[in-house]
């Protein structure tokens, strides 16, 4: 379903207003990414050369090769899909550059650049927004300088996104199975019973239009909940994803950062509005 997070057509937001925070949020990954106009001259050899620079390889000593990512594009043309993926004939792999413990990584390919923070262990410290913004600014700047110095083309952001991934064990809301999602998300009504039974598990996907300062659509917030099992102990969990994706609000990295600021506002506000008060108390909402 698609709907604005607020039904008030005159609703405006102050992107600089304080946002809710939590002492122990369930977030396990944050992705801050920028889709790019394909850099035609950029080859895998160039990506390797970029990584081999001491300023990069010392911070990210590990490299992994991943399948090519086709960044979805938010579309607002009537009659077209909400989010579409455009294959542009690209077959070059995507590189992951990782630090020693794998908590931080940079994703690189011809039309995609992203910085991730991941919770790799119980001792991992949540990489909050100031650190995520700093990481994107630093490493995107190094990448843009490399492309320019090697005359490979221009680094032109076409879309940007921020994603928060949360893992919530069902035992945290009193269930030993995947039943009872309504105790985690306010979007879900108490389950109706069918032949004496409630649902075994629930999948949820919801989309909200993100307007710019003039009220025109500029992006979307995607919220979804998927039942899963935790890898290390097979405990049932729900994986919550909050992804804000849209076009840059200006040229270059500054324009991308402006939308990411807006997207973060929407994602964090949605998390506070859509999760139950009981769970927020458990996470230590401030």
N, C-alpha and C positions, 0 to 999 in steps of 0.2 A: 504494500500500500504506500501511497505517496501523499504527504500532507505537510504543511508548515508546522514547526514545533510550537508556534503560537498561532492561534486562530484569529488574532487581532491584526487586521490589515495595516494598522498604523503602528504596530509594535516595532520599537527600535532597541538597539543594544548599545551599551557602552563597553567597547572592547578593552578598555583599561580598568574596568571595575574588578575588584577582587573576585576570585573564583573559589568554589569549595575545594578543600584539600582534606587528606586523610592521613592518619598516622600509619596505617598499614593497609594501603590500597591493594587490591588483588591483581594489579597490572603486572604482566610478565614480559611485555615487549612494547616498545614504541617505535614506530617507523615514520620518518619524515622524508618524503620523497618529492622529486621534481621530474616530471616528464619533459623531454626536450625535443625540439625540432631535430630530426636525425642528422648527426654530424657525419656527412658522407665520407670525409677523409679519415675518420677514426677507425683503425683496424685493431685486431686483437694484439698485434705487435706493439701498437701505440699504448694500449692499456697496460701491457707488461712494462713498457718503458716508464709509464707514469708511476707504477707501483715501485719500480726499482730506484726511484729517487730516494735518497737517505731520509728526507723529511717524512716520506710516506712509509717506507718499509720498516723504519725503526719503530713507528707507532703501530703499524699493522704488519707484523712479520709473517702472517699466515695468509695463504691465498686458496680459495676454492672456486671451482668452475661450476656454474649453475645454468639451467636451461634459460633460454631467452624469455624475458618478460614482455608481454604486450600490454602496456599501460591502458586501462579503461579510460574512455573519454566521456565526460558528462555532457549529454546532449539535451538541448531544449527546443529542438525543431519539432513542430507538431507532427504526430504520426510516426516518429522515430523512437527506437528504444531509449530507455532512461539512461543507461550506461552502455556504451559500445566499445568493443576492442577492435582496433584497426591493424591488421597485419600488413606491414609495408615491405614484405619480401626480406625481412631481416632474419638471418640465421646465425649471426655471430653470438657466441655465448655471453652470458652475464658473469662478471667476476665479483666475488665477495672478498674483500680485504678485511681480515680480522685481527684484533689485538690478541695478546697472549692468552687470555682466558676466554675469549670469544664473546665477551660481554658487549663490546662495541664492534660494529662492522660498517663498511661502506660498500654499497652496491654500485657497479659501473657497467654500463653498456652504451651503445651508440645513441640511444634516445631515452636514457633513464639514469638518474643519479639519486641515491638515497643514503641516509644514515640511520642505523638501527641501534637501539639499546635493548639488550635481552637479559632477563634474570636467569643466570646460569647456575645459581646455588642459593641456599637459604641466606647466606651472608651478603648477597648482592644488594647494593644500594640503588633504589629506584632513581633512574636518570631523569630528573624533572625538566620542565620546559626550558629554563635558562641554559642548562647544559646541552639540551638537544638543539636549541637554536644556535648556540656557540659552535657545536660540532658541525652543523650544516654550513654555517657561514665560513668556517675555517677550511673544511675539506672541499667544499664546492668552489671556493676561491682558488685553491691550489689547482683544482681540475681545470677551471676556466683559464687560468694563467698558462697551464701546460698546453691546452688546445690553441691558444692564441700564439704562444711562442713558436709552436711547431707549424703554424699556418695551416691548421687542419679544418678551419671553418669557424663558425660562431656558436657559442653556447647560448641558446635561446629557449628559456622555459616556456612551455605551452600549457602546462597544467601542474598542479601541485596537490599533495595530499598529506594528511597526518592520520595515523592509525594507532589506536590504543587497543591492545589485546589483553583481556583479563581472563584468568582461570579461577573459577569459583567452585570449590568442592561442594557437592550437594549436601554433605553432612553439616556444612555451615548454616544451612537453613532447615535443618532437622529432617533430612531425607537420606535414606540409604540407597536410593535408586535415583533415576532421572525424573521422577514425578515431583510435582510441587513447584514448578518454575514460577508460579504466581507469587511465591514467597520471596523470590529474588527480583523479579521485574514487575512493575506496576502495569506494563502493557498487557499482561496476561491475566484474563479473568479466572476466578476459581474454576477448576476443570469440571466440565459437565460429565456426568456418569453415563456410560453406555453399557446396557445389560449388566448393571451392577458394578461396573469398573470405571475408574478414571483412566486417563491416558498413561501409557507406559513411559513415554517421553514426548517432548515438545520441541519443535524447530520453529524459530521465529526470524522473520526478516522484515524490516521496516525502513522506509526512506523518507527524508524530510528535505524540502527545498531550502537552500541557504540564500537569502537575498543580500545584495550589496547595500550601501548606505542610502541608495535611492529606491530600494524596494524591488529591484530587478533581479531575477535569478542569476546567481553567479556560480553556484555549486550545489552539492547535495551532501547530506549526512546519511550514511548508511549504518544501520544498527542491526546486528544479527546475533542470535544465540544458537549454539549447536551443542548437543550432548556429546560427550567424549569420555575417555578414561585417562587418568594421569599415568604417564609412562612408568615412573619408578615403582608405583605400588598398586596400579590398576584401580585406584579410587575413582568413582564416578564424579565427573565435573561438568560444568557448563563453560564453554568458551564463548566469551562475549567480545565482539568486535565493534568498535566505534570508529568509523572512517569518514573524515570530512575531505571532500575532493572538489576542486574547481579551478577556474582559470586565475592566473596571476592578476593582481590589482596594480598593474604598472609594468615597467620594463625591467628585465634582468632579475637578479636575485632579490633586490628590494621589493619588486612587485610580487614575487613568490612569497617572501616573508610576510607581506601584508595579508595575503590570503591565508597563509598558515596561522597567523595570529587569529584571524576570524574563525578558521576551522577549528583551532584549539578551543576557542570560546564555546563553539557549538558542541563539540564532542564532550568537553568537561561538564557543561551545563546539562546536556542530555543525560550523561551518566547520573548526575544528581537528581534530575527530574524523573527518570525512568526506573531507577532502582528503588527498592523499598526502604523506608525509614529504619526498619529493623536491621537490615544489612548494613546500611550506612553507619549505624551506631556500632555495629560489630567492627567495622573498618576504622572507627575512630574519626568520624567527620569533625572537622574543626569549624 
